[in-house]
Amino acid sequence: MTDWLELDRRYLMPTYHRLPIAIARGKGNYLYDTEGKSYLDLFTGLAVNILGHSHPALLKALHEQGDRFLHISNKFLNPPAIRLAERLTTHSIEGKVFFVNSGAEATEAAVKLVHKWAGKHGDGKNGFVVMKKSFHGRTLGAVRLTRQPGVYQDFPQPDFPVYEVEPNRIEELHQICAEEKPAALLAEPILGSGGVQPLDLSYLQEMARLCREQGMLLIMDEIQTGVGRTGTLFAYQQAGLKPDLILFAKGVGGGLPLGGIIAGDRLKDLFQPGDHGTTFAPSPLSAALGNAVLDVLLDQGQLEQGRKNAQTLWQQLKELRNRFPAVIGDIRGRGMMIGVDTTLTPEQAAKLQLDLTTDGVLVDITQQTVIRLLPPLTLTPEEIEGFMQKLQSRLQQILS
């Protein structure tokens, strides 16, 4: 029998703590390991597989585009990408799209675009306001904006100002904006790896008001929250905002690398030939899958069905909290992006994750003790019930 864990340790850099299962295939809401065991996937590739695995619409788009062409230069017109950009702007803000391959690259593009805007129109404004515990990527520009010491460490940092504020504290936000004259406010509507911490809708609305009043840019990082995960196509829409810039990635490519930025009126024409670029984005294949994702979410009703499925999950989680108040605290998030705060020690939380893996359920742990659930929108009531039974059994073992 192949020892995949040993081969992984031998040939791959140890930048991740891996669960001890080797994946052979995925189907529906399940992953299957090389021994044939199935796992309910509430991890979804960290919010990527919004429609589960091997969805028929994605496979159809994969085969059809694969038969046409896989890659062309950005010197040529790319019909799948043009169509996807049109649909993204139609369902968010009027503007233009720049495609990239990942969330970190979307952040890098945003840094350059804001810098260009500040130089031309910023009236002395400079830098970004970000939330404490936020996560915006690991490349050097993006890690400058990420506010988690274990991530930014002592790597070299680009020289642009970054001001961090405590989430949901309006007075602190007012003070920073008044004293420092930042060019932009950047925020995840729900801090994902920061513990699944939502920004209050009133706080998001105050951010938008401040930006209008002081002439700053409002930027929403929807890399994890976007593409239907929180119940709307983008989470900012629940606060009635009109951002100047939206970052997206993860779920949009249907499992293939794809991301980008959507720039509104103030920014959409700033980038000119030579200002920015990428060889592979937008991949025609990824763009074709992106269109298939939007077909399923918007035209075939999966976004609405996902909201209903999420309501069932939330209801059962709250009932579980009532049964285990000594272990389960706050339940945070929106839609299919949920953080279950626990009183477990980091060691107990890690063991719970491994125990659930043994039971055939994959969950994430963030901030050491928060169970992060990122299920597909296709999760069924029966699958929710099975997950709850297994989680309840493991919590009972912890208390016994």
KEGUNU-792111 format. One record per residue: residue in three letters; x, y, z of N, C-alpha, C in turn. Coordinates in steps of 0.05 Angstrom, whole numbers, plus 32768, in hexadecimal, padded with zeros to 4 digits. Example, Ala and Ser with C-alpha at 12.3 -4.5 7.8 and 13.67 -1.06 7.14 Angstrom:
<pts>
ALA81087F8E809C80F67FA6809C81087FBE809C/SER81017FD3808E81117FEB808F81028001809D/
</pts>
This chain:
<pts>
MET80117FE88000800080008000801280198000/THR800B802C7FEF801B80457FED801880558006/ASP802F805E8011802F806F80298030808C801F/TRP801880978019801680B2800E802080C78022/LEU801C80C3803B802580D7804F804380D88050/GLU805180C2804E806E80C2804E807880CE8034/LEU806C80C8801E807580D48005807080F38005/ASP805A80FB8011805481188013806A81268023/ARG8071811A803A80868126804B80A18126803C/ARG80A68112802B80C08111801E80C381258007/TYR80AD812A7FF980AF81397FE080A281547FDF/LEU8091815A7FF3808381747FF3808C8184800C/MET808F819F8008809781B0801E808081B08033/PRO808881AF804D807481AC8062806681C6806A/THR805881D28057804B81EB805D802E81E88067/TYR802581CF8068800A81C98072800A81B28085/HIS7FF981B380997FF3819B80AA7FDE818B809C/ARG7FE5817480917FD1816580827FC381508092/LEU7FA9814D808C7F9A813680977FA4811C808A/PRO7FA5810680987FB180EE808E7F9F80DD807B/ILE7F9580EA80667F8580DC80527F8F80E58037/ALA7F9180D280257F9980D780097F8080D67FF7/ILE7F7980EB7FEA7F6080ED7FDB7F6480E17FBF/ALA7F5280CF7FB77F5280C37F9D7F3E80CF7F8A/ARG7F2680D87F947F1280E37F827EFD80F27F93/GLY7EED81017F857ED6810F7F927EBD810B7F82/LYS7EA781097F8F7E8D81077F817E7781137F93/GLY7E6881267F887E5381327F987E5F81417FAF/ASN7E55813C7FC77E5F814A7FDF7E7381397FEF/TYR7E7F81257FE17E9181127FEE7EAC81117FE0/LEU7EC1810D7FF17EDB81057FE77EE080E87FEE/TYR7EF080DA7FDE7EF680BE7FE37F1480BA7FE4/ASP7F1E80AC7FF87F3B80A87FFA7F4480907FE9/THR7F5E808B7FE97F6980767FD87F61805A7FE2/GLU7F5680587FFA7F4C803F80047F2E803B7FFE/GLY7F2180507FF27F05804F7FEC7EF2805A8000/LYS7EFC806480177EEB806F802C7EE1808A8023/SER7EC88090802A7EBB80A980237EBC80BD803A/TYR7EBD80D780337EBD80EC80477EAA8103803E/LEU7E98810A804F7E878121804A7E99813A804B/ASP7E99814980367EAD815F80337EA0817A803C/LEU7EA5818180557E9C819C805F7EB381AF805F/PHE7EC881A980507EE181B8804D7EE081C78032/THR7ED781B8801E7ED481C180027EED81D07FF8/GLY7F0581C47FFD7F1D81D17FF37F2081ED7FFD/LEU7F1881F280167F18820D80227F0782208011/ALA7EEE8219800F7ED9822A80037EDA822B7FE4/VAL7EE782187FD87EE982177FBB7ED282087FAE/ASN7ECE81EF7FB77EBB81DE7FA97E9E81E47FB2/ILE7E9481FA7FA97E7A82047FB17E6381F27FA8/LEU7E6881E37F927E5481D07F887E5C81B37F8D/GLY7E6D81AF7FA07E7681947FA57E8A818B7F90/HIS7E8C81717F8C7EA081657F7A7E9381597F61/SER7EA0815D7F4A7E9781517F317E7A81577F2A/HIS7E7281707F2F7E5781787F287E5381757F0A/PRO7E3C816B7F017E3881667EE47E3C817F7ED3/ALA7E3381967EDD7E3781AF7ECD7E5481B67ECA/LEU7E6481B17EDF7E8181B77EDD7E8F81A37ECA/LEU7E87818A7ECC7E9481767EBA7E8D817B7E9D/LYS7E7581847E987E6C818B7E7D7E7D81A27E72/ALA7E8081B77E827E9081CE7E7A7EAD81C77E76/LEU7EB781B67E887ED381AD7E867ED9819F7E6C/HIS7EC7818C7E647ECB817D7E4C7EC7818F7E33/GLU7EB381A07E337EAD81B07E1C7EC481C47E17/GLN7ECD81D27E2C7EE381E57E297EFD81D77E23/GLY7F0181BF7E307F1A81B07E2B7F1C81A87E0E/ASP7F0681A37E017F06819C7DE47F0D81B47DD3/ARG7F0981CC7DDD7F0E81E47DCD7F2B81ED7DCF/PHE7F3281F77DE77F4E81FF7DEC7F5182047E0A/LEU7F6A81FF7E147F6F82017E307F7D821C7E38/HIS7F8D82277E267F9B823F7E2D7FA082507E14/ILE7F9D826A7E177FA5827D7E037FB282957E10/SER7FC082A57E017FCC82BD7E0C7FB782D27E11/ASN7FBC82E47E237FAB82FB7E287FAC830F7E10/LYS7FBC83097DFD7FBC831A7DE47FA383147DD3/PHE7F9482FF7DDA7F7D82F87DCA7F6382FA7DDA/LEU7F4D82FD7DCD7F3382FE7DDB7F2C82E27DE6/ASN7F2282E17DFD7F1C82C87E0C7EFE82C87E12/PRO7EEE82BC7E017ED082BD7E057EC682B37E20/PRO7ED0829C7E2A7EC682947E447ECB82A87E5A/ALA7EE382B57E597EEA82C97E6E7ED982E27E6B/ILE7ED582EA7E527EC483027E4D7EA882FE7E58/ARG7E9D82E67E527E8282E07E5C7E8182DF7E7A/LEU7E9582D47E877E9582D27EA47E9882EE7EB0/ALA7EA982FF7EA57EAC831A7EAF7E92832A7EAD/GLU7E8483267E977E6A83347E937E57832C7EA9/ARG7E5583127EAE7E4283087EC27E4983107EDE/LEU7E6383107EE57E6C83187EFF7E6583357F04/THR7E6A83477EF17E6383637EF57E4583677EF5/THR7E3783597EE57E19835B7EE57E0D83557F00/HIS7E1A83417F0E7E0F83387F277E1E83437F3F/SER7E2E83597F3B7E3C83657F527E3B83847F4E/ILE7E51838F7F447E5283AC7F3F7E5983B07F21/GLU7E5083C57F167E5783CC7EFB7E7583D37EFA/GLY7E8483C77EE87EA083CC7EE77EAE83B97ED4/LYS7EC783B37EDB7ED883A17ECA7EE7838E7EDC/VAL7EEE83777ED07EFB83617EDE7F18835E7ED5/PHE7F2983597EE87F44834F7EE27F4683337EEE/PHE7F4C831F7EDE7F4D83037EE87F6982FC7EF0/VAL7F6B82EB7F057F8482E17F0F7F8082C37F14/ASN7F9482B67F217F9382997F267F8B82927F43/SER7F8C82A57F557F88829E7F717F7F82B77F81/GLY7F7882B27F9A7F7082C87FAB7F8782DB7FB2/ALA7F9F82D07FB77FB682E17FBD7FBC82F37FA6/GLU7FBA82E87F8D7FBF82F97F767FAA830E7F73/ALA7F9183097F7B7F7D831E7F7A7F8583347F8D/THR7F8F832D7FA57F9883417FB87FAF83527FAD/GLU7FC283447FA07FD983527F947FCF83667F7F/ALA7FBC835E7F6E7FB183707F5A7FA483887F67/ALA7F9683837F7D7F8983997F8B7F9D83AC7F96/VAL7FB383A37FA17FC783B47FAD7FD283C77F97/LYS7FD883BC7F7F7FE383CC7F6A7FCE83E07F60/LEU7FB583D87F5E7FA083E97F547F9B84007F67/VAL7F9983FA7F817F9584107F957FAD84237F95/HIS7FC584197F927FDC842A7F917FDB843D7F79/LYS7FD284327F637FD084437F4B7FBA84587F4E/TRP7FA484507F5A7F8E84637F5F7F9784797F73/ALA7FA584717F897FAE84857F9C7FC184997F90/GLY7FD284907F7E7FE484A37F717FD784B77F5F/LYS7FC184AF7F537FB384C17F407F9C84D17F4D/HIS7F8E84C47F607F7584D07F6A7F7384D07F88/GLY7F8784C77F967F8584C37FB37F8884DB7FC4/ASP7F9284F17FBA7F94850A7FC97FA485067FE3/GLY7FBA84F87FE07FCC84F37FF77FC584DA8008/LYS7FB084CC80017FA984B4800F7FBB849D8008/ASN7FC0848B801B7FD2847580157FCD845E8029/GLY7FCF8446801F7FCE842E80307FB284248034/PHE7FB0840F80457F9783FF80487F9183FE8066/VAL7F7783FE806C7F6D83F580867F6383D98083/VAL7F6C83C780957F6383AB80947F5B83A380B0/MET7F4D838C80B27F44838280CC7F59837080D9/LYS7F5B837280F37F6C835F81027F61834380FE/LYS7F74833080FB7F6F831480F57F66830F80D9/SER7F67832380C87F5F831F80AC7F73830E809D/PHE7F6A830380877F7C82F380767F7682FB8059/HIS7F8B8304804B7F88830D802F7F9D8300801D/GLY7FAB82EB80267FBE82DD80157FDA82DB8021/ARG7FEB82CC8013800682C7801E801D82D1800D/THR801882DC7FF5802D82E97FE6803583027FF4/LEU804C830E7FED805783237FFE8045833C8000/GLY803883437FE98025835A7FEB800D83537FFB/ALA8002833B7FF67FEA833280047FEF832E8022/VAL800683238029800C831D8045801083378055/ARG8017834C80478018836680557FFD836F805F/LEU7FE8836680527FCD836D805A7FC18358806C/THR7FCC8340806D7FC2832B807F7FCB8331809B/ARG7FB9833080AE7FBF833880CA7FBF832080DD/GLN7FCF830C80D67FD282F580E77FF182F080EA/PRO7FFC82F48102801982F28105802582D880FB/GLY801782C280FF802182A880F6802482A780D7/VAL801682B980C9801782BA80AC802C82CE80A3/TYR802A82E780AE803D82FB80A3805982F980AF/GLN805C82EE80C7807682E880D38089830080CF/ASP80A282F980C780B5830E80C280BE830F80A5/PHE80AC8307809380B38309807780B58326806E/PRO80C4832C805A80C78348805180AC83538049/GLN80A7836D804F808D8379804A809083918038/PRO807F83928023807F83AA8012807983C38022/ASP808383D98019808283F28029806984028021/PHE805183F8802A803984098028802B84078043/PRO801E841C804B8012841C80667FFA84098068/VAL7FF983FB807F7FE283E980857FDA83EF80A2/TYR7FC183F580A67FB683FB80C17FA183E680C8/GLU7FA683D980DF7F9383C480E67F8083CE80FC/VAL7F6783C680FA7F5383CE810E7F4483B58117/GLU7F3983B6812F7F2983A0813A7F0F839F812B/PRO7F07838781217EEE838581127ED6838F8123/ASN7EC4839C81157EAA83A581217EAC83BB8135/ARG7EC483C881387EC683DF814A7EC783F98139/ILE7EB0840581387EAD841C81267EBE8434812F/GLU7EC0843881497ED0844F81537EED844C814B/GLU7EF88434814C7F14843081447F1884358127/LEU7F04842C81177F05843180FA7F05844F80F4/HIS7EF3845E81017EF2847B80FD7F0D84888104/GLN7F19847F811A7F32848C81237F488487810F/ILE7F4B846F81057F61846980F27F5D847980D8/CYS7F44847A80CE7F3F848880B57F4484A680B8/ALA7F3E84B180D07F4284CD80D47F5F84D480D7/GLU7F6E84C380E47F8A84C980EA7F9E84C280D4/GLU7F9884AD80C57FAD84A280B37FA784A78095/LYS7F9084AF808D7F8984B480717F8F849C805F/PRO7F84848480657F89846D80547F7B84708039/ALA7F84846280257F788463800B7F6084508009/ALA7F61843A80187F4C842680147F478417802E/LEU7F2E840E80317F2683FC80467F2283E08039/LEU7F3083CC80437F2F83B180387F24839F804E/ALA7F10838F80477F05837D805C7EF88364804F/GLU7EFB834D805D7EEB833680577ED0833A8065/PRO7EBA833780587EA0833A80667E9E8326807D/ILE7EAA830F807A7EAD82FC80907ECA82F38091/LEU7ED882F880A77EF482F080A97EF582D280AB/GLY7F0082C580967F0082A880947F13829B80A7/SER7F2D829C80A07F41828F80B17F45829E80CB/GLY7F3982B680CE7F3982C480E77F2582BB80FB/GLY7F1882A480F67F05829881087EE8829980FF/VAL7EE4829E80E57EC982A180DA7EBA82B780EA/GLN7EC482CF80E97EBA82E580F87EAC82F980E5/PRO7E9282FA80E57E84830D80D37E88832A80DB/LEU7E8A833B80C87E87835880CE7E6A835E80CF/ASP7E62836E80E37E46837680E57E3E838580CC/LEU7E25838180C37E1B838F80AC7E1C83AD80B0/SER7E1783B680C97E1983D380CF7E3583DD80CD/TYR7E4883CC80D47E6583D380D27E6D83D680B5/LEU7E6583C380A57E6B83C480887E5E83DD807C/GLN7E4683E480847E3983FC807A7E4784158082/GLU7E528415809B7E61842C80A47E7B842F8095/MET7E888418808F7EA08419807E7E9A84268063/ALA7E84841F80577E7C842B803D7E7784488040/ARG7E69845080567E63846D805A7E7D847D805D/LEU7E908472806D7EA9847F80717EB884838057/CYS7EB8846E80477EC68470802D7EBA8486801B/ARG7EA08487801B7E93849C800B7E9984B88016/GLU7E9884BB80307E9D84D4803D7EB984DE803A/GLN7ECD84CC803C7EE984D4803C7EF784CE8021/GLY7EE884C4800E7EF484BF7FF37F0884A87FF2/MET7F03849480047F14847C80037F0784667FF2/LEU7F1684517FED7F0B843B7FDD7F0184257FF1/LEU7EEB84197FEA7EE084037FF97EE583E97FEA/ILE7EF483D67FF77EFB83BD7FEA7EF183A67FFA/MET7EE283947FED7ED8837C7FFA7EE883647FF0/ASP7EF4835680037F02833D7FFD7EEE83267FFF/GLU7EE4831E7FE87ED083087FE77EDC82EE7FDD/ILE7EF682EB7FE27F0482D37FD87EF882BA7FE4/GLN7EF282BB7FFE7EE682A3800B7EC782A6800D/THR7EBD82BE80117EA182C280157E9082C37FFC/GLY7E9D82C67FE57E8F82CB7FCC7E8582B27FBE/VAL7E7882B67FA87E6E82A17F967E59828F7FA4/GLY7E47829C7FB47E31828E7FBF7E3482827FDA/ARG7E4C82837FE57E5182757FFE7E40827F8016/THR7E3B829980177E2D82A4802E7E0F82A88029/GLY7E05829F80127DE882A1800D7DE182B57FF7/THR7DF382C77FF17DF182D97FDA7E0A82D57FC9/LEU7E0A82DE7FB07E2182DA7F9F7E3A82E57FAD/PHE7E3882FD7FB87E4E83087FC87E4383117FE3/ALA7E53830E7FF87E49831480137E4383318017/TYR7E528343800B7E4E8360800F7E3283688007/GLN7E2583597FF57E0B83617FEB7DF683608001/GLN7DFB835180167DE88350802D7DE88369803D/ALA7DFC837A803A7DFD839480477DF583AB8035/GLY7DEE83A5801C7DE583BA800A7DFC83CC8001/LEU7E1483C380007E2B83D47FF97E3083D67FDB/LYS7E4083E97FD37E4A83EB7FB87E6983EF7FBA/PRO7E7883D97FBB7E9583DC7FBE7EA283E87FA5/ASP7EBA83F37FA97EC983FC7F927ED983E57F85/LEU7EDE83D07F957EEE83BA7F8C7EE683A17F9B/ILE7EE3838B7F8C7EDC83717F977EF2835D7F90/LEU7EFC834E7FA47F0F83397F9F7F00831E7FA0/PHE7F05830D7F8C7EF882F37F8C7F0B82DD7F83/ALA7F0582C47F8A7F1582AD7F827F0782947F8C/LYS7F1682807F957F0B82677FA17EF4825B7F91/GLY7EDB825F7F997EC582517F8D7EBF82577F70/VAL7ECA826D7F667EC282767F4B7ECB82637F35/GLY7EE182557F397EEC82447F247EE282287F24/GLY7ECF82217F357EC582067F357ED981F17F3C/GLY7EEF81F87F4A7F0481E67F517F1E81EB7F43/LEU7F1E81FB7F2E7F3782037F207F40821E7F2A/PRO7F5A82247F287F64823E7F317F5882557F21/LEU7F4B82687F2F7F4082807F227F3982947F38/GLY7F3E82AD7F337F3782C27F457F3782DC7F36/GLY7F3582F27F447F36830C7F367F2C83227F48/ILE7F2A833A7F3B7F1F83527F487F0A835D7F35/ILE7EF583687F427EE083777F337EE383947F3B/ALA7EEA83A57F287EEF83C17F2E7ED783D27F25/GLY7ECE83E37F377EB883F57F317EC1840E7F22/ASP7EAF84227F207EB484397F0F7ECE84487F15/ARG7ED5844A7F2E7EED845A7F357F07844C7F2E/LEU7F0684327F297F1F84237F257F2084147F0A/LYS7F0A84117EFD7F0883FD7EE77F1A84037ECF/ASP7F22841C7ECB7F3384237EB47F4F842C7EBC/LEU7F5784277ED57F7284307EDE7F88841E7ED2/PHE7F8484047ED37F9983F27EC87F9983F67EAA/GLN7FB183FA7EA07FB683FC7E837FCA83E77E7A/PRO7FCD83E27E607FE083CE7E577FFC83D17E64/GLY800683BC7E70802083BC7E7D801F83C07E9B/ASP800883C97EA5800583CE7EC2800483B47ED2/HIS7FF883A07EC77FF583877ED67FF083717EC1/GLY7FF583587EC97FF083427EB77FF483277EC4/THR7FEE83127EB57FF282F77EBE7FF182E57EA6/THR800182D07EA5800282BE7E8E7FE982AD7E8C/PHE7FE182A17EA27FCC828C7EA17FB082967EA5/ALA7FAC82AC7EB37F9182B57EB87F8782C97EA3/PRO7F6E82C77E9B7F5C82B27EA37F5E82997E92/SER7F6282827E9E7F6282697E907F4782657E82/PRO7F4682607E687F2C825B7E5C7F1D82447E69/LEU7F2B82307E737F1E821A7E807F1282227E9B/SER7F2182317EAB7F17823B7EC47EFF824E7EC0/ALA7F01825F7EAB7EEB82717EA67ED282627E9D/ALA7ED6824D7E8D7EBE823D7E857EB182307E9E/LEU7EC182267EB17EB6821B7EC97EA982317EDA/GLY7EB582497EDA7EA8825F7EE87E8C82657EDD/ASN7E8982657EC37E6F82697EB87E5C82537EBF/ALA7E66823A7EC17E5582247EC97E4C82277EE6/VAL7E5E82307EF87E5782357F137E4082497F15/LEU7E43825F7F067E2D82737F077E1482697EFB/ASP7E1682587EE67DFE824B7EDB7DEE823C7EF1/VAL7DFD822C7F007DF0821C7F157DE5822D7F2C/LEU7DF582407F347DED82517F4B7DD682637F44/LEU7DD882717F2D7DC582877F277DAE827E7F16/ASP7DB3826C7F037D9E82657EF07D90824B7EF8/GLN7D9D82397F067D9182207F0D7D88821F7F2A/GLY7D8A82357F397D7F82377F537D8F822C7F6A/GLN7DA982257F667DB882197F7B7DBF822D7F91/LEU7DC182477F8B7DC6825B7F9F7DAF825B7FB3/GLU7D96825B7FA97D7F825B7FBB7D7D82417FCA/GLN7D82822A7FBE7D8282117FCB7D97820F7FE1/GLY7DAF821B7FDB7DC4821B7FEE7DBD822B8007/ARG7DAE824180037DA48250801B7D92823F802C/LYS7D81822F80207D6F821E80307D7F8208803E/ASN7D9381FC80307DA381E8803D7DB381F48054/ALA7DBC820C80517DCB821A80677DB9821E807F/GLN7DA08226807B7D8E822A80917D8B821180A1/THR7D8981FA80947D8781E080A27D9F81DB80B3/LEU7DB781E080A77DD081DC80B57DD281EE80CE/TRP7DCB820780CB7DCC821A80E17DBA821280F7/GLN7DA1820A80F07D8E820281047D9881EB8115/GLN7DA481D781087DAD81BF81167DC681C58127/LEU7DD781D8811D7DEE81E0812D7DE681EE8147/LYS7DD181FF81457DC7820D815D7DBB81F98170/GLU7DAD81E581667DA381D081787DB981C18186/LEU7DCF81BC81777DE681AE81827DF281BF8198/ARG7DF481D981947DFF81EB81A87DEF81EA81C2/ASN7DD481E881BF7DC381E681D77DC981CC81E6/ARG7DD181B781D87DD7819E81E67DF3819E81F2/PHE7E0581AE81E77E2181AE81F07E2A81CA81F6/PRO7E1D81D982087E2581F5820D7E4081F7821A/ALA7E4A81E282267E6581E382327E7B81E1821D/VAL7E7481D982057E8981D581F07E8581E981D9/ILE7E6C81ED81D17E6781FF81BA7E5E821A81C3/GLY7E6C822E81B97E65824A81BF7E57825781A8/ASP7E63826D819F7E58827C81897E58826C816F/ILE7E43826F815F7E42826481447E40827C8132/ARG7E54828081217E57829981117E57829380F4/GLY7E5282A780E47E5482A580C77E3A82AB80B9/ARG7E3882A480A07E2082A680917E1F8290807C/GLY7E07828680767E05827280617E16825A8066/MET7E25825180527E36823980557E538241805C/MET7E558255806C7E6F825D80787E6B82618095/ILE7E73824D80A57E6B824C80C17E83824680D3/GLY7E85825580E97E9A825080FD7E8C82488117/VAL7E93823181217E888227813B7E9E822B8150/ASP7E9A823F81617EAD824481767EAA822F818C/THR7EC1822681957EC0821181AA7ED1821881C2/THR7ECD820A81D87EDD820E81F07EF381F981F0/LEU7EF781EA81DB7F0C81D581DA7F2781E181DB/THR7F3A81D281E47F5681DA81E27F5F81D581C5/PRO7F7481E181BC7F7E81DC81A07F8281BE819B/GLU7F8C81B081B07F91819381AD7F77818481AA/GLN7F63818B81B97F49817E81B77F3C8184819C/ALA7F3F819D81927F3381A481787F4081948162/ALA7F5A819181647F698182814F7F6081658150/LYS7F5D815A81687F54813E816A7F37813B8160/LEU7F26814E81657F0A814D815B7F0A814C813C/GLN7F1C815C81307F1D815C81137F2681418109/LEU7F3A813581167F43811A810D7F2E81058112/ASP7F20810781297F0A80F4812F7EF480F5811A/LEU7EEC810E81137ED8811180FE7EE1810680E3/THR7EFB810A80DE7F0680FE80C57F0380DF80C6/THR7F0980D380DD7F0580B780E07EE880AF80DB/ASP7ED680C180E37EB980BC80E07EAF80C180C3/GLY7EC280CB80B27EBA80D180977EAF80ED8092/VAL7EB8810080A27EB0811C809F7EC8812E80A0/LEU7ECB8140808C7EE28152808B7ED9816E8093/VAL7EE5817980A87EE1819480B17EFC81A280B5/ASP7EFB81BC80B57F1481CC80BA7F1381D780D6/ILE7F2B81DC80E17F2E81EA80FB7F3E820380F5/THR7F33821A80FD7F42823380FA7F4482418115/GLN7F58825281177F5E825F81317F5F824B8148/GLN7F68823381417F6F821D81547F56820F8160/THR7F41821E81657F2A821281737F0F82178166/VAL7F0F8223814F7EF5822A81417EF18215812B/ILE7EDB8207812C7ED481F481167ECA820480FF/ARG7ED8820380E97ECF821380D17EC2820080BD/LEU7EA9820580B77E9981F680A47E968206808B/LEU7E9E81FA80757E9C8206805A7E8E81F28047/PRO7E7681EA804D7E6981D5803D7E6281DE8021/PRO7E5E81CB800F7E5381D27FF47E3681DB7FF7/LEU7E2D81EB7FE47E1181F47FE47DFF81DC7FDE/THR7E0A81C67FD47DFA81AE7FCE7DF7819B7FE5/LEU7E0081A37FFD7DFD819280147DDF818C8019/THR7DD98173801F7DBD816B80227DB581698040/PRO7D9B816B80467D92816780627D9B814D806E/GLU7D9B8137805E7DA4811D80687DC2811E8070/GLU7DD2812B80607DEE812D80667DF3813E807F/ILE7DE3815380817DE5816480997DDF815380B2/GLU7DC9814480B17DC1813380C77DD8811F80CF/GLY7DE4811280BA7DF9810080C07E11810D80CD/PHE7E18812580C37E2F813480CF7E29813B80EC/MET7E10814380F17E09814B810D7E0B81348120/GLN7E02811C81177E04810581287E2080FE812F/LYS7E328100811C7E4E80FA81217E5C810F8133/LEU7E558129812E7E60813E813F7E56813B815B/GLN7E3D8136815F7E31813281797E3F811B8188/SER7E438105817A7E5080EE81877E6C80F58190/ARG7E7B810481807E96810B81887E97811F819F/LEU7E848132819F7E83814581B57E7B813781CF/GLN7E6A812381CE7E63811381E67E7C810581F1/GLN7E8D80FB81DF7EA580EE81E87EB8810181F6/ILE7EB9811A81EC7ECA812E81F97EC181348215/LEU7EA7813582197E9C813C82337E9B81248247/SER7E9E810C823C7E9B80F5824E7EB580F0825E/
</pts>
